[in-house]
Every structure is written in structure tokens, then in C-alpha cells.
Amino acid sequence: QVQLVESGGGLVQAGGSLRLSCAASGRTFSNYAMGWFRQAPGKEREFVATVSRGARTYYADSVKGRFTISRDNAKNTVYLQMNRLKPEDTAVYYCAAHTTDTYYYAAYNEQLYDYWGQGTQVTVSS
């Protein structure tokens, strides 16, 4: 089992920044690819970003150039730095983990993720 706890959400004006953190415990963090997903009111959960075991990163087109995902294996933590936030970024943000044998693969598909955090609310006002 892996337990994931997100933090760092809040209310921010458009154009501002937030950094989300996701602390993992329970298993060897470095064995997992880590991802961030989000769900806006009335919408399905969608992929935001993911980082492989070898720190290769992948982003949704909607956040590319504004968001940065990173991981610190020594701290068992994955981060999502969000800059130039827009009202359409308003959502509950979820951290997730999936097992993989490779260092450079990380999934876009939420169905492939094994563990999820409880989510943290991000609200961007216009």
C-alpha cells in the first residue's frame, strides 16, 4: 500500500502561482511513476502531468509551459508548480502513483494508477 497526501491548494488570483505537494508513504517511492490529475465541477477527471521513475515528465497541452512536475525521492514527495494560473484551472487536484518496471514510462491514463490521494482544492479567481 502507498498512502498519498496532497497539500498546497488554495485560492489565488488569475496570473498567480501555487505549488502543490504530494507526500507518499508506505512503499519505496522511487519504484512508482507519479501523476497529477484534476477534476473541475461537472467534468470528468483529467490528466495534468506525470513524472516517471527516471524523472521524465509529460504534460497535458492545456498546462504545458505553465506547470512543472518534479519529484524528490529523498523526501518521498512529488510537486506540481503551477504558474500563470487561469480560472479554468480551478479544480480538485489529485496525486496518484502507479508501478512500473521502467525508468522512463509514466501513464496518462488514470485507469493505470494504483493509488490516489484525497485531493486538494485549487480555485483561481478572475
Backbone bond lengths (Angstrom), bond angles and torsions (degrees), N, CA, C in turn:
res aa  C-N    CA-C-N  psi(-1)  N-CA   C-N-CA  omega(-1)  CA-C   N-CA-C  phi
1 Q - - - 1.457 - - 1.522 110.88 -
2 V 1.314 115.12 144.92 1.460 122.53 174.36 1.516 106.79 -124.89
3 Q 1.307 115.53 130.68 1.464 120.75 174.90 1.525 108.38 -104.13
4 L 1.325 115.13 134.11 1.461 121.37 -177.91 1.520 108.92 -124.08
5 V 1.328 115.68 130.87 1.459 120.54 -179.65 1.520 109.17 -129.69
6 E 1.340 115.78 116.28 1.460 120.89 179.23 1.520 110.94 -88.47
7 S 1.311 114.91 153.99 1.466 121.73 173.97 1.515 108.51 -154.51
8 G 1.330 115.04 166.91 1.459 119.84 174.79 1.509 115.56 104.30
9 G 1.327 117.28 -4.53 1.449 119.15 178.63 1.521 111.34 -70.98
10 G 1.336 115.10 171.19 1.458 119.11 178.80 1.509 111.63 164.69
11 L 1.320 114.62 -165.05 1.457 122.88 -179.73 1.520 108.58 -105.19
12 V 1.327 116.15 131.04 1.459 120.82 -178.93 1.522 108.28 -144.55
13 Q 1.316 116.18 150.67 1.454 120.27 176.72 1.523 110.78 -77.87
14 A 1.302 115.36 154.97 1.462 120.30 176.33 1.528 109.58 -56.04
15 G 1.335 114.81 137.65 1.454 120.75 -176.41 1.510 113.72 92.58
16 G 1.322 116.94 -11.91 1.454 121.34 -178.55 1.516 112.67 -84.42
17 S 1.325 114.60 -173.30 1.463 121.48 -175.88 1.523 110.83 -132.60
18 L 1.313 115.17 152.63 1.459 123.30 171.08 1.522 107.56 -143.60
19 R 1.327 115.72 152.99 1.456 119.99 171.46 1.520 108.59 -123.44
20 L 1.324 115.09 119.89 1.455 121.40 175.51 1.525 109.31 -91.75
21 S 1.320 114.59 145.14 1.456 121.23 175.29 1.518 108.98 -123.60
22 C 1.317 115.12 150.89 1.463 120.88 175.99 1.519 107.14 -137.19
23 A 1.319 115.66 111.92 1.454 121.38 -179.76 1.520 109.63 -94.86
24 A 1.321 115.45 131.13 1.455 121.57 -177.85 1.520 110.79 -110.66
25 S 1.313 115.30 146.68 1.464 120.53 175.48 1.513 108.97 -148.07
26 G 1.333 115.61 158.19 1.450 120.52 172.98 1.510 114.81 113.06
27 R 1.296 118.91 -40.03 1.460 121.73 179.96 1.520 108.80 -138.96
28 T 1.305 116.69 176.78 1.460 121.32 -178.68 1.523 109.85 -69.37
29 F 1.321 114.45 109.22 1.466 121.28 -174.26 1.524 111.57 -58.53
30 S 1.309 117.04 -38.18 1.465 120.55 -175.19 1.528 113.32 -67.57
31 N 1.315 117.50 -10.40 1.467 121.17 178.59 1.523 113.21 -84.60
32 Y 1.326 116.28 -3.28 1.464 120.71 -173.28 1.525 111.79 -116.69
33 A 1.327 115.02 140.17 1.455 120.50 162.16 1.525 107.32 -79.96
34 M 1.325 115.53 145.19 1.462 120.64 -174.77 1.521 110.58 -122.10
35 G 1.310 115.60 142.23 1.450 118.95 -179.21 1.516 112.79 -136.63
36 W 1.316 114.22 160.21 1.466 122.07 171.40 1.531 107.99 -119.26
37 F 1.306 114.69 135.01 1.454 122.83 175.72 1.518 107.37 -128.65
38 R 1.318 116.88 165.96 1.454 119.85 177.63 1.525 110.17 -146.01
39 Q 1.324 113.73 154.76 1.460 119.95 178.65 1.519 108.80 -137.30
40 A 1.315 115.25 116.70 1.454 121.70 177.37 1.529 108.96 -89.02
41 P 1.320 118.16 157.90 1.464 121.00 -179.89 1.524 111.33 -55.84
42 G 1.316 115.70 129.50 1.453 121.03 177.51 1.513 115.44 76.19
43 K 1.328 116.94 6.66 1.465 120.42 -178.43 1.527 110.17 -123.23
44 E 1.319 115.10 162.82 1.454 120.41 176.65 1.538 109.32 -77.54
45 R 1.309 114.35 156.65 1.459 119.63 176.22 1.524 108.81 -66.05
46 E 1.330 116.48 140.96 1.454 120.47 -177.42 1.528 111.10 -132.87
47 F 1.306 114.34 153.79 1.454 122.62 177.98 1.522 110.41 -68.74
48 V 1.340 116.45 139.69 1.459 122.03 176.25 1.531 110.40 -115.32
49 A 1.324 116.18 -57.21 1.467 120.20 -176.37 1.514 109.16 -162.28
50 T 1.322 115.61 157.71 1.446 120.35 177.04 1.524 109.61 -148.28
51 V 1.328 114.72 153.18 1.463 120.89 178.37 1.514 108.35 -132.31
52 S 1.315 115.65 131.33 1.455 120.61 -177.69 1.524 111.31 -78.53
53 R 1.300 115.95 176.41 1.467 120.87 176.67 1.518 110.82 -60.84
54 G 1.326 116.33 -32.72 1.460 121.51 179.16 1.514 113.82 -92.88
55 A 1.338 116.48 16.38 1.468 123.55 175.07 1.522 113.92 71.59
56 R 1.314 118.32 18.76 1.462 120.29 171.33 1.520 107.57 -76.19
57 T 1.325 116.93 136.76 1.462 120.73 -174.28 1.522 111.98 -116.50
58 Y 1.320 114.26 151.44 1.462 122.30 179.55 1.525 107.40 -140.62
59 Y 1.345 115.77 143.86 1.452 120.01 -175.18 1.519 111.79 -134.14
60 A 1.324 115.18 151.67 1.451 120.43 167.14 1.524 108.37 -69.57
61 D 1.315 116.36 148.41 1.467 120.40 -178.75 1.520 111.28 -59.24
62 S 1.314 117.11 -32.67 1.460 121.44 -175.33 1.525 112.95 -68.35
63 V 1.331 117.51 -18.78 1.466 119.72 -178.08 1.518 112.46 -118.31
64 K 1.300 117.71 -5.93 1.460 121.50 -177.10 1.535 109.85 -58.73
65 G 1.323 115.56 131.25 1.450 120.54 -179.30 1.517 113.90 89.76
66 R 1.333 117.01 -13.75 1.474 120.83 179.08 1.527 111.99 -113.98
67 F 1.336 116.53 -34.82 1.460 121.25 -177.66 1.527 110.07 -107.89
68 T 1.317 115.43 148.62 1.462 121.38 176.36 1.520 109.41 -133.94
69 I 1.324 115.53 124.16 1.462 120.52 175.39 1.518 108.39 -99.63
70 S 1.324 115.82 142.60 1.456 120.56 177.70 1.518 108.89 -150.88
71 R 1.315 115.56 164.40 1.456 120.02 179.33 1.518 110.06 -136.81
72 D 1.320 114.96 148.15 1.457 122.25 175.68 1.522 106.16 -125.47
73 N 1.316 115.98 100.35 1.465 119.57 -175.99 1.531 112.25 -67.35
74 A 1.323 116.80 -27.32 1.466 119.54 178.67 1.527 111.30 -68.34
75 K 1.333 116.26 -27.47 1.466 121.08 -179.53 1.525 112.39 -104.69
76 N 1.335 117.19 1.66 1.471 121.41 -178.56 1.528 111.23 53.43
77 T 1.296 115.93 44.17 1.460 120.52 -173.36 1.530 110.67 -136.31
78 V 1.322 114.86 141.76 1.457 121.46 171.52 1.525 107.71 -118.15
79 Y 1.324 115.46 144.28 1.457 121.65 -175.64 1.525 110.49 -120.84
80 L 1.311 114.75 155.71 1.456 120.97 169.84 1.524 106.87 -133.80
81 Q 1.320 115.46 105.03 1.454 120.95 175.33 1.516 108.04 -86.06
82 M 1.331 115.97 122.05 1.464 121.38 -176.17 1.521 108.86 -117.06
83 N 1.310 116.18 116.04 1.461 122.36 179.58 1.520 110.18 -115.72
84 R 1.314 115.11 162.29 1.474 121.86 178.20 1.530 109.75 48.59
85 L 1.309 115.85 50.89 1.456 121.21 -176.93 1.517 111.41 -65.36
86 K 1.334 114.37 147.36 1.456 122.74 -179.41 1.530 108.58 -121.47
87 P 1.328 117.50 156.54 1.471 119.24 177.02 1.532 112.22 -55.48
88 E 1.316 117.92 -32.61 1.473 120.14 -179.76 1.528 112.81 -72.42
89 D 1.329 118.04 -5.48 1.464 120.69 173.01 1.533 111.76 -82.90
90 T 1.319 116.75 -6.56 1.463 120.65 178.99 1.523 110.65 -60.43
91 A 1.324 116.17 124.78 1.460 121.30 -176.36 1.523 109.08 -178.07
92 V 1.318 114.84 170.13 1.456 120.58 165.34 1.534 106.38 -88.14
93 Y 1.315 115.78 128.04 1.462 121.79 -177.73 1.521 109.32 -103.38
94 Y 1.329 114.74 130.21 1.454 121.87 -177.83 1.519 110.87 -116.78
95 C 1.302 114.68 138.71 1.454 122.50 171.95 1.529 108.09 -96.26
96 A 1.331 116.39 144.72 1.457 120.02 -179.41 1.523 110.23 -146.65
97 A 1.340 114.85 158.67 1.466 120.45 -178.59 1.521 109.83 -135.02
98 H 1.330 115.72 143.39 1.470 118.49 172.13 1.517 109.59 -138.82
99 T 1.317 114.64 148.53 1.445 120.35 179.24 1.524 110.21 -77.46
100 T 1.297 115.66 149.60 1.460 121.55 175.61 1.520 109.13 -160.50
101 D 1.319 114.90 146.52 1.463 119.76 179.26 1.521 111.93 -86.85
102 T 1.329 116.30 -12.41 1.457 118.75 -174.50 1.525 110.84 -104.90
103 Y 1.325 114.84 157.29 1.451 119.98 -179.00 1.520 113.20 -86.06
104 Y 1.340 117.55 -17.84 1.464 118.00 -170.71 1.514 114.38 -116.55
105 Y 1.306 117.13 3.32 1.461 120.90 179.42 1.519 110.24 -100.01
106 A 1.325 115.98 136.08 1.458 121.57 172.53 1.518 107.06 -148.53
107 A 1.309 116.90 134.96 1.458 121.75 -168.46 1.522 113.02 -83.72
108 Y 1.347 114.72 145.40 1.461 121.80 169.52 1.530 109.85 -88.57
109 N 1.305 116.48 -27.67 1.455 122.24 -171.03 1.516 110.36 -82.31
110 E 1.322 117.65 120.46 1.459 120.42 -177.21 1.511 112.38 -64.54
111 Q 1.322 117.00 -23.09 1.465 119.77 -179.85 1.531 112.29 -64.72
112 L 1.321 116.69 -19.10 1.456 120.48 -177.79 1.532 112.80 -88.80
113 Y 1.316 116.48 -4.48 1.463 120.20 -178.20 1.520 110.50 -87.28
114 D 1.318 114.88 138.04 1.458 121.08 -174.19 1.529 112.90 -93.83
115 Y 1.319 116.89 -32.11 1.459 121.26 -173.09 1.521 109.81 -132.74
116 W 1.333 114.87 145.39 1.461 121.79 -177.12 1.522 110.30 -135.92
117 G 1.333 114.18 147.46 1.449 119.44 170.66 1.518 110.72 -85.43
118 Q 1.325 115.10 -178.16 1.459 119.94 -175.55 1.525 112.42 -87.33
119 G 1.323 116.99 -12.93 1.455 121.19 177.34 1.514 112.93 97.74
120 T 1.333 115.25 152.93 1.463 121.76 175.45 1.521 107.83 -137.84
121 Q 1.330 115.17 136.80 1.466 120.57 -174.64 1.521 110.86 -82.19
122 V 1.322 115.35 132.07 1.461 122.40 172.12 1.526 107.08 -120.34
123 T 1.327 116.01 124.46 1.455 121.31 179.20 1.525 108.49 -124.62
124 V 1.323 114.81 124.77 1.468 120.70 -179.61 1.521 107.99 -113.53
125 S 1.315 116.26 117.69 1.457 120.79 -178.68 1.530 110.15 -92.13
126 S 1.312 114.64 148.84 1.477 119.48 -177.90 1.518 111.26 -90.70
